[in-house]
Amino acid sequence: MYTPINKLLMQGVLDSWIRLSASLAVWAFCLTVTACAGVEHKDTLPTVASVDLARYAGTWYEIARLPMWFQRHCVDSTAIYTSRPDGRIGVHHECLTDSGGIDQAEGVATVIDPKTNARLTVVFDNFFARLFGSSRDGNYWILALDPEYRTALVGTPDRRFLWILSRAPQLEEVT
């Protein structure tokens, strides 16, 4: 039965809901502004002066990496880079998972800094890559590379991802 008391009760619930929603919206806005204000500008990461992509092509073994979500189950990873007729680089990534399975991903790397060939953007053929695309700054920067092309340090300009790569599955003691 609908009475004036029920109407007042419903109005109180509605008012509480509006106040709660407004408070949550203000809180979310403040949190977002605070998080953005805390992001400091970092200097641009230096890359190697020059990369001969023909020499860089081939098999690279992952020696170490910063932890990342998309490789969370990988215990042994390999990347194979191949030159393509269109000037881009084919990327085949393969990893042995902690459950004994094999995960594979195919991608294409494009040079975005032709003066050095040290900054590339890699897009893998998966749902997320198609949905979000790649960064205009690239997401594969060659930060260090020994003269014999035996070891490399690769990262992203935002410093979120980093890999130590080697032509051999294990680094020599001297390295």
Secondary structure, 3 states (H helix, E strand, C coil): CCCHHHHHHHHHHHHHHHHHHHHHHHHHHHHHHHHHHCCCCCCCCCCCCCCCHHHHCEEEEEEEECCCHHHCCEEEEEEEEEECCCCCEEEEEEEEECCCCEEEEEEEEEECCCCCCCEEEEEECCHHHHHHCCCCCCCEEEEEECCCCCEEEEECCCCCCEEEEECCCCCCCCC
